[in-house]
Amino acid sequence: MEYRTEKKMQRLIEGKRAPKWDGFWVLKKGGLLRKVTLGLGLIVLGGCVAKSGHEERFKESSRLVAPSFSVTGVSSGDFTFSMVGDVHLGGNDTSRLRVILQAAQDHSDAFIIFLGDMIDKGIKGDFETFIAQVKEFGFENRAIYVIGNHDVFDEGWTHFRDLMGPSHYDVTLGNCRFLILDSADGIIGEEQSEWLEKRLKEPVAVHTIVLSHYLPVVPGQRTYLKLANAIESMNLMKLLTRFGVKAWLGGHYHSFIQAEIEKVTYLVAGGGGGRRMEPLKEFFYVRATVQNNRLSFQPHTF
């Protein structure tokens, strides 16, 4: 699916195809009322709320050391990696996560990306269980963790920070540069947007890829499950096009969707768990294939 014009981009972001209910209107408009309404929604639906905000997390993360990676087999510019969002691990059921990790191990993927909502309710023990599984399958120091809204429930940010690292940073693996963003509150925010633009002005990698949990758009779907502020989304999408970003990868919407908008690929990979959504209702992970200046994606169901 490809969208070429800014007008179409704007229609997608503003939810012209989305259901017109008050919750979506509030989310779309942003501001304090949006935050209150979203918080109430989390209380009712999730049973808990976050005890941190994006500005606090940005400041704390700016003082943290970025994770170190030990990745081999990527210097040639010809390798694969796996990614998945929304595993929603809770309790001792690691079955879906193990399927994903086993597949990545069997295929000798160079590394794996988790696109947020690794944990269902921000519980420390679940973070520890998740990381133990990653280590068991040989992906210690080969996993990129992207923070999601469920990861920050209750004291989740403290556990994410202590066990997985900062909520925003950048890392280059082979010929791919990844810019990791914190969208756990449904917005990116001014400080983080400025940080992103500053990084994009630096020397360009063959493939520059942005990672976050929420995406600015879920192409072709009637949903509010995307970044809340339409103006922010439009500005960010223009920014990525201007700097030649190859892709923006995320989750939150529990399905697989891939579309090119103004020369940037937007890919939703919420396949790890949770209530399934159209168009792909099976659980899945996505394998990315890097072949020098080519980058392609393929979902794998299980």
C-alpha positions as CSV (number, residue, x, y, z in Angstrom):
1,M,0.0,0.0,0.0
2,E,1.5,3.4,-0.9
3,Y,0.3,6.9,-0.2
4,R,2.0,9.7,-2.2
5,T,0.4,13.0,-1.4
6,E,0.5,15.1,1.7
7,K,-3.3,15.4,1.6
8,K,-3.7,11.6,1.9
9,M,-1.1,11.6,4.6
10,Q,-3.1,14.2,6.6
11,R,-6.4,12.3,6.1
12,L,-4.8,9.2,7.5
13,I,-3.4,11.0,10.5
14,E,-6.5,12.9,11.3
15,G,-8.6,9.8,11.3
16,K,-11.0,10.6,8.5
17,R,-11.7,6.9,8.3
18,A,-11.8,6.4,12.1
19,P,-14.9,6.0,14.2
20,K,-16.3,9.3,15.5
21,W,-16.6,8.8,19.2
22,D,-15.7,11.2,22.0
23,G,-12.7,9.2,23.1
24,F,-11.1,9.6,19.7
25,W,-11.9,13.3,19.5
26,V,-10.2,13.9,22.8
27,L,-7.2,11.9,21.9
28,K,-6.9,13.6,18.5
29,K,-7.1,17.1,20.0
30,G,-4.4,16.4,22.7
31,G,-3.8,18.6,25.8
32,L,-4.7,18.0,29.4
33,L,-8.2,16.6,28.7
34,R,-6.6,14.0,26.5
35,K,-4.3,12.9,29.3
36,V,-7.1,12.7,31.8
37,T,-9.3,10.7,29.5
38,L,-6.5,8.4,28.5
39,G,-5.6,7.8,32.1
40,L,-9.2,7.0,33.0
41,G,-9.2,4.5,30.1
42,L,-6.1,2.8,31.5
43,I,-7.7,2.5,34.9
44,V,-10.8,0.9,33.5
45,L,-9.2,-1.3,30.9
46,G,-5.9,-2.1,32.4
47,G,-6.4,-2.0,36.1
48,C,-3.4,0.3,36.7
49,V,-1.9,3.6,35.6
50,A,1.6,4.8,34.9
51,K,3.5,6.6,37.6
52,S,5.8,8.4,35.2
53,G,5.5,10.8,32.3
54,H,7.3,11.2,29.0
55,E,9.1,14.4,30.1
56,E,10.4,12.7,33.3
57,R,11.5,9.7,31.4
58,F,13.2,11.8,28.7
59,K,15.3,13.6,31.3
60,E,16.2,10.5,33.2
61,S,17.1,8.6,30.0
62,S,19.3,11.5,28.8
63,R,21.5,10.9,31.9
64,L,21.8,7.1,31.2
65,V,24.4,5.3,29.2
66,A,23.0,3.7,26.1
67,P,22.9,-0.1,26.0
68,S,26.0,-1.9,24.7
69,F,25.5,-4.4,21.9
70,S,27.6,-7.4,20.8
71,V,26.3,-8.2,17.3
72,T,28.3,-10.2,14.7
73,G,27.7,-10.9,11.0
74,V,26.4,-7.5,10.1
75,S,29.6,-5.8,8.7
76,S,28.9,-7.2,5.2
77,G,25.6,-5.3,5.0
78,D,23.8,-8.6,4.4
79,F,21.9,-10.0,7.4
80,T,18.5,-10.5,8.9
81,F,16.9,-9.4,12.2
82,S,13.5,-10.2,13.8
83,M,11.0,-7.8,15.4
84,V,7.7,-8.0,17.3
85,G,5.6,-5.8,19.4
86,D,3.0,-6.4,22.1
87,V,4.1,-9.7,23.6
88,H,2.2,-8.6,26.8
89,L,4.0,-11.1,29.0
90,G,2.3,-11.6,32.4
91,G,2.8,-14.4,34.9
92,N,4.7,-17.5,33.8
93,D,3.3,-17.9,30.3
94,T,6.3,-17.5,28.1
95,S,5.1,-19.7,25.3
96,R,4.6,-17.0,22.6
97,L,7.9,-15.3,23.5
98,R,9.8,-18.6,23.2
99,V,8.3,-19.3,19.8
100,I,9.6,-15.9,18.6
101,L,13.0,-16.3,20.1
102,Q,13.4,-19.9,18.9
103,A,12.6,-18.8,15.3
104,A,15.1,-16.0,15.5
105,Q,17.7,-18.4,16.9
106,D,17.0,-21.0,14.2
107,H,17.3,-18.4,11.4
108,S,20.5,-17.0,12.9
109,D,19.1,-13.5,13.0
110,A,21.7,-11.0,14.0
111,F,19.5,-9.3,16.6
112,I,15.9,-8.9,17.7
113,I,13.8,-5.8,18.3
114,F,10.9,-5.7,20.8
115,L,8.5,-2.9,19.8
116,G,7.0,-2.2,23.2
117,D,4.5,-3.7,25.5
118,M,6.8,-6.6,26.3
119,I,5.2,-6.7,29.7
120,D,1.5,-6.5,30.4
121,K,1.3,-4.7,33.7
122,G,4.7,-3.3,34.5
123,I,5.6,-5.9,37.1
124,K,9.2,-6.3,38.0
125,G,9.1,-10.1,38.0
126,D,7.7,-10.2,34.5
127,F,10.6,-7.9,33.3
128,E,13.0,-10.4,34.9
129,T,11.3,-13.4,33.3
130,F,11.3,-11.7,29.9
131,I,15.0,-10.9,30.0
132,A,15.8,-14.4,31.3
133,Q,14.1,-15.8,28.2
134,V,16.1,-13.5,25.9
135,K,19.3,-14.6,27.5
136,E,18.4,-18.3,27.3
137,F,18.1,-18.0,23.5
138,G,21.4,-16.2,23.1
139,F,20.1,-12.7,22.5
140,E,21.7,-11.0,25.5
141,N,23.3,-7.8,24.2
142,R,21.5,-8.5,20.9
143,A,18.0,-7.2,21.8
144,I,16.6,-3.7,21.3
145,Y,13.9,-2.8,23.8
146,V,11.3,-0.1,22.9
147,I,9.2,1.1,25.7
148,G,5.4,0.8,25.4
149,N,2.4,2.0,27.4
150,H,1.9,-1.3,29.3
151,D,5.6,-1.4,30.2
152,V,5.2,1.8,32.2
153,F,2.1,0.8,34.2
154,D,2.5,1.3,37.9
155,E,6.2,1.3,38.7
156,G,7.1,-0.1,35.3
157,W,9.3,2.7,34.2
158,T,11.6,2.1,37.2
159,H,11.9,-1.6,36.2
160,F,12.3,-0.9,32.5
161,R,15.1,1.7,33.3
162,D,16.9,-0.5,35.7
163,L,16.7,-3.7,33.6
164,M,16.4,-2.6,30.0
165,G,17.9,0.9,29.9
166,P,16.9,4.3,28.6
167,S,13.6,5.0,26.9
168,H,15.3,6.8,24.0
169,Y,18.7,6.4,22.3
170,D,20.3,5.6,19.0
171,V,22.4,2.7,17.9
172,T,24.0,1.6,14.6
173,L,24.2,-2.1,13.8
174,G,25.9,-2.9,10.5
175,N,24.5,-0.5,7.9
176,C,21.3,0.3,9.9
177,R,21.0,3.1,12.3
178,F,18.1,2.8,14.8
179,L,16.6,5.8,16.5
180,I,14.6,4.6,19.5
181,L,11.7,6.8,20.8
182,D,9.6,6.8,23.9
183,S,5.9,7.0,22.8
184,A,4.5,5.3,25.9
185,D,2.2,8.2,26.7
186,G,0.8,8.3,23.2
187,I,2.9,11.3,22.2
188,I,6.6,12.0,21.4
189,G,6.8,15.5,22.9
190,E,8.8,18.6,22.1
191,E,12.1,17.7,23.7
192,Q,12.2,14.2,22.2
193,S,11.2,15.6,18.7
194,E,14.1,18.0,18.9
195,W,16.4,15.2,19.9
196,L,15.2,13.2,16.9
197,E,15.8,16.1,14.5
198,K,19.3,16.7,15.8
199,R,20.2,13.0,15.3
200,L,18.8,13.0,11.8
201,K,21.0,15.9,10.9
202,E,24.1,13.7,11.6
203,P,25.8,11.6,8.9
204,V,23.3,9.4,7.1
205,A,23.4,5.6,7.4
206,V,22.4,3.3,4.5
207,H,19.2,2.6,6.4
208,T,18.0,5.0,9.0
209,I,15.1,3.5,11.0
210,V,12.9,5.0,13.7
211,L,11.5,2.7,16.4
212,S,8.6,3.4,18.7
213,H,5.6,1.7,20.2
214,Y,2.9,4.0,18.9
215,L,3.1,5.0,15.2
216,P,1.7,8.3,13.8
217,V,-0.6,6.3,11.5
218,V,-2.1,2.9,11.1
219,P,-2.8,2.9,7.4
220,G,-6.2,1.7,6.2
221,Q,-7.6,1.0,9.7
222,R,-10.4,2.7,11.6
223,T,-8.6,3.1,14.9
224,Y,-7.4,5.6,17.5
225,L,-4.5,3.3,18.4
226,K,-1.8,5.7,17.2
227,L,0.0,8.8,18.3
228,A,-2.6,11.1,19.9
229,N,-1.6,14.5,18.4
230,A,-2.3,14.9,14.7
231,I,-0.1,18.0,14.3
232,E,2.8,16.3,16.0
233,S,2.3,13.2,13.8
234,M,2.3,15.3,10.6
235,N,5.4,17.2,11.6
236,L,7.3,14.0,12.4
237,M,6.3,12.3,9.2
238,K,7.5,15.3,7.2
239,L,10.7,15.3,9.2
240,L,11.4,11.6,8.3
241,T,10.7,12.2,4.6
242,R,12.9,15.3,4.6
243,F,15.9,13.4,6.0
244,G,15.4,10.2,3.9
245,V,14.5,7.9,6.7
246,K,13.9,4.4,5.4
247,A,11.2,3.2,7.8
248,W,9.3,3.8,11.1
249,L,8.5,0.5,12.8
250,G,6.1,0.1,15.8
251,G,3.3,-1.8,17.4
252,H,0.4,-1.0,19.7
253,Y,-2.1,-2.0,17.0
254,H,-2.3,-5.8,17.2
255,S,-1.8,-6.7,13.6
256,F,0.5,-6.4,10.6
257,I,0.3,-3.5,8.3
258,Q,2.9,-2.1,6.0
259,A,2.5,1.0,3.8
260,E,4.8,3.5,2.1
261,I,3.9,7.2,2.7
262,E,6.0,9.9,1.2
263,K,8.9,7.5,0.6
264,V,8.9,6.2,4.2
265,T,7.7,2.7,5.1
266,Y,5.4,2.6,8.1
267,L,5.1,-0.9,9.5
268,V,2.9,-2.1,12.4
269,A,4.2,-5.3,14.0
270,G,1.9,-5.9,17.0
271,G,2.0,-9.7,16.6
272,G,3.3,-11.0,19.9
273,G,0.0,-11.2,21.9
274,G,-3.1,-9.3,23.0
275,R,-6.5,-9.2,21.3
276,R,-6.0,-9.7,17.6
277,M,-7.1,-7.1,15.1
278,E,-7.6,-6.8,11.3
279,P,-6.2,-7.6,8.9
280,L,-3.8,-10.3,10.3
281,K,-5.4,-12.0,13.3
282,E,-2.8,-14.7,13.9
283,F,0.1,-14.2,16.2
284,F,3.3,-13.3,14.3
285,Y,6.7,-11.8,14.2
286,V,8.4,-10.0,11.4
287,R,11.8,-10.8,9.8
288,A,13.7,-8.0,8.2
289,T,16.2,-8.8,5.4
290,V,19.0,-6.3,4.8
291,Q,20.9,-6.7,1.5
292,N,23.2,-3.7,1.3
293,N,21.0,-0.9,0.2
294,R,17.8,-3.0,0.1
295,L,15.5,-3.6,3.1
296,S,12.5,-5.8,3.1
297,F,10.0,-7.2,5.7
298,Q,8.1,-10.4,5.9
299,P,5.6,-11.4,8.6
300,H,5.7,-15.0,9.9
301,T,2.6,-16.4,11.7
302,F,2.5,-19.0,14.4
